[in-house]
Amino acid sequence: MTIEELTAVRDDLLQKLRELGADLVGTASVASLRNSPSEQLFPNMKDHTRDHFADEITTGLPHGQVFWEEDAESVLVFAVAHPKDEPRLDWWCGEIDPPGNKKLLAISKGLRAYVKERYPDVHLYSKRYHVERGGVYLKEAAIQAGLGCIGYNNLLVSPEFGPRIRLRAMTISLPLPATGPIDYDPCAGCAKPCITKCPMHAFDQVIYTPEETGIAHLPGREGNFYRASCNKMMLHNEETAAEGMMPEVCDHPQKIIKYCRNCEFNCIAGADIDLHSGSAHPMQMY
């Protein structure tokens, strides 16, 4: 295909993702993501060995290494907004996927059906959320696709919704032109309420340095995000979850797990977006 034809296919697929319910969309090249900074950093992380996903690797690759399909050329990245007033999107009813995940899965399924019908010679692959199970480093992919930047809170921060989004990705066997990265950094000059108000003090000390890791791309931008502290809060959320009903995902009482989102809610970027009018007023973890 010519660059013009590839651009037309890209635009068609991104438009379809929007029609299926995605709020943010973009493309990145697999070449730009192979051996990404996150993948390089992972072996040097002090806390990754305690992650239970290390015992559930399905790719056959070392923990933290991304599996890329042999013919994958590009990554389609999409996100749905997760505003503060819709917390149920990320409430877990036992082990059942929350509504937000179900929405992302429906978008993925819809695009697979569309590509199969419209572009039968093109291979499209859904990517799991966790790298250990076949996923990609979603924040890295989103940066290369132009969806935003990494904030001091170690989250992807988008111009439209700040960090209040949920990401997914798919790979495709076409070299689609990338839609990013973009020149965007809302953290410059910020007082960093996202990290100073962390209940677990997960950003209180520098634990990774460029000298130690060999790269400048560090957790929390300054090497001060300690995932083990964040994980303690997640475990606390799970252990203290109360039983309740979520009819949209479960027909009987289950523990409703409501994970901490303090670093999202205290970020000032995108905080005053009105999702219903589309107007703004003066707001995968490594």
Residue, then its C-alpha position, 0 to 999 in steps of 0.5 A: m500500500t502507498i502511504e496515502e492508502l495506509t493513512a486512509v485505512r488508519d483514519d477509517l479504523l480510528q473512526k470506527l473505534r470512535e463509533l464503537g465507543a472509544d473516547l481517545v484513539g491513536t496509532a503507534s509503530v511496533a518498531s518504536l515500542r520494541n524494547s521500550p524504556s519500560e521493558q528495559l527498566f523492568p528487570n531492574m525494578k526492586d519490587h517486580t518479583r513480588d507481583h503475582f502475575a510472575d506466576e501466571i505468564t502465558t507468553g513463554l517469555p521472561h517476566g516483563q518482556v512483551f510478546w509481539e506477533e510475527d507480522a505485527e507492524s502497528v499498534l492501535v491504542f484506544a481509551v474510554a473516559h473514566p470520570k470521577d462521577e462514574p466510579r462503577l466503571d472500575w468496581w470489581c464484582g468478585e472476579i468479574d470484569p467491571p463495566g469499564n473493562k466490558k466496554l473496552l472488550a466490546i470495542s475490541k470485538g467490534l473492531r475485529a469484526y469490522v476488519k475481518e469484513r472490510y480488510p480480510d487480508v489484514h491480521l488484527y490481534s487483541k492484546r491482553y491487559h497484562v504484559e505477562r499474558g500477552g499485552v503491551y506496555l499501554k502507557e508507552a503505546a499511548i505516548q507514541a500514539g499521541l494520547g498524552c504523556i506520563g505525569y508525576n503520578n506515573l499515569l498517562v495524562s491526556p489533554e482531554f481527560g487527564p489521567r481519568i481514562r482506561l486504555r487498551a491496545m490491538t496490533i495490526s499487520l499494517p505499517l500505519p502512520a503513527t499519530g504521535p507523540i505530541d508536545y504536551d506536559p501539564c505537569a510543568g510548574c504543578a504543585k503535584p497534589c497527585i503525589t503529595k496526597c498519596p495515602m501510601h506515600a508511594f512517591d516519597q523517596v527516589i528509588y531509581t536513578p539513571e545511573e542505576t538503571g542506565i535509562a532516563h525514563l523512570p517511574g514517576r518521572e523522577g524515579n520516585f514511584y514505588r509500586a510495592s506501596c501502591n500494591k499494599m493499598m490495592l490489597h487493602n481495598e480487596e481485603t476490606a471490600a464489602e458485599g453488594m450488588m452490581p446488576e450490570v455485571c452480576d446477579h447475586p451479592q459479591k464483594i465489590i472492590k473499589y480500588c484507590r484512585n487518589c492519584e487520578f482524582n488529585c490531578i488537576a489536568g482535565a478535571d473540569i471536562d464536561l463529558h456530556s457537552g464536550s466542553a472544558h472549563p478553567m481540569q498497565m504502573y510499570 
